[in-house]
Amino acid sequence: MIASLTGIVQAKSQGSIVLAVGGVGYSVAVAKPLYDSISVGNDLMLHTAFIVREDAFSLFGFAEVEQLALFDLLRSVSGVGPKTALAAIGALSGADIANAVANDDSKVFEQVSGIGAKTAKLIVVTLNGKLKSVGGGEVNQDLLAALQGLGWPERIAEPVVKEVLKAAGNKSLSDLIRESLSILGGK
């Protein structure tokens, strides 16, 4: 198994790079945001997933080990192959994926090329409860705990937390608390 590679980027082409490591060029598929940030001639370290199929050996590379863990989780869903998992990681952040699963929001996954309504729902159902170790699921719990600390009962705060997290994007916890309080203040 090839767990990581460190080398010099020799070429870029259609979502893949060639990484020169010890005189050998490895073709590695990467997500679009990472692909866009890579320049030929630069040093690069990637965490990798080595996928063996009867017709091909493929390497998929990630800048962060958390992305690799998400990639593996997504591939564990029936109907999600490595290319679809890579597309999801390129289109959605780890927090977006964790929030979508926590809020049972399959529409988030339908925005990814190659994922239809049935597969999106299957992703949400399969990954439910599995994302806490990846790092995005704490936002939901932290926001709920903050609202409860401010005196709001869980039965009232929980639906507001789900509503706010659906459109969370990259907002800080304090911004999410502020939004939640404005919604709760109107009730």
Disulfide bonds with the S-S distance in Angstrom:
none
